[in-house]
Every structure is written in structure tokens, then in C-alpha cells.
Amino acid sequence: MSNNRKNVRTPLKVRLRIDHPVHGELMVTTRDISECGVYVLMDHAPEKLLMGELVQGQVQGLPMEAPILTLEVVRVEPLGVGLRFVPGEQSDD
């Protein structure tokens, strides 16, 4: 199987809060990050997130409050989901 990725993935394990318009707040753990997105592990119902949906995400546990970013669901797998950073979309909350 070939890997045609344009961006290098970097392993990164942090807690991420996802705010979903229907399911509310989901706490997940990231597996890796790249310039254009992040993969999150979901031990509970990754099918709650559907391809193409937009959600808000914020890294948790930092010494200062992280920005809230808009993310698009681009891949759904049994272990988790791939989220793409939506350029220019940052919440002012």
C-alpha cells in the first residue's frame, strides 16, 4: 500500500475537546498531526462524526487557553477520525 500524503505526520498525543452541533462535547486523544489536519482516536462511537461535518476543536491541558479551530471530518475509521483544519476559520469564543 503506497502512502500518497502531501504532509508529514508527526506523532502527538494530547487531549482534544470536540464540540459537535448535535452530540455536544466529545473528549478525544490525538494520534498524530500534520500541517493540514489531525487524527484523533475515539474509543467511543467514531460513527457519531460523519464525513463532511464541521466541528469545533480545542487542545486541552495547556498552560494557556488554546484557540478554538474549525475542523472538517475527512475520514472515519473504526479506531478514530481524520480531521482537516479549515483555513481561516477560528472561533472568537
N, C-alpha and C positions, 0 to 999 in steps of 0.2 A: 504494500500500500504506500503510495507516494504522499508526501506532505507538500502541498502547494501553497502554504501560508506565506503571506507577504510580510508579516510582522513576527518578530521573535517573541516567543512566550517566556516569561520569567516566573519561576515558581514563587508564589506569595500566599501565605496563609494568614488572613485577617478576618475578623467578623464584619459582616456587611448587613446593614438593615435595608431591606427592600420594602418599599411602600407600594402596594398594589391597589388599584382603584376598587376592586371587588373583595379580595381576600384580606385586605388590611396589611398589617406589618408581618414580615417574614424575616427571621434571623437566620443567616446562612454563613458558610465559611468559603472563602475564595480558595481556588486551587492554583490558578496562575493568572497572569495579567500580561497584556501586550499594549502597544500604542493605541490600538483601536477597540479593545474590549477586555472582558474579564470572564473567566469560567468559575461558576460557583457550584459547590457541592450541596445537594439537598437530600437529606435523609428522610424527608417527608414530602411526598407528593409533588415531584417536579412538574407533573401534568397540570398543576394549578397555574402555571405560566404557559401561555400559548404563543406560538410563533407570531412575530409582528407586534405583539403587545408592547406598550411603553410603560415603564415603571420608574420610580424614583429610587436612587440608591445612595447610601451614605456609610462610609467606613466608620466603625465604632472602635472605642478604646484608645484613641489618640490623645496626646496631651492637650490638644486644642480641637475645637469642633471642625470636622471635615466638611467640605462643600457637599451639597445635595445635587447629584447629577441625574440627568435623564438617560435611561438605558433602554435599548430595544432588545427583545428576546429574538435571537437569531438561530438558536439550536436548542432542542430539548432532547435529553437522553435519560436513561433510567437512573443515572447517578447524579445528574445535575443539569444546568443550563448554561449556554453561552450567551453573554450579554454584550451588545455593542454600545460604545459610548456615542451618544447622539451629539454631534458637533454643535456648539453654540447654545446648547440647552442646559442651563443651570438654574436651579430654583433659588429664589431670594428668601425662602423661609428660614 
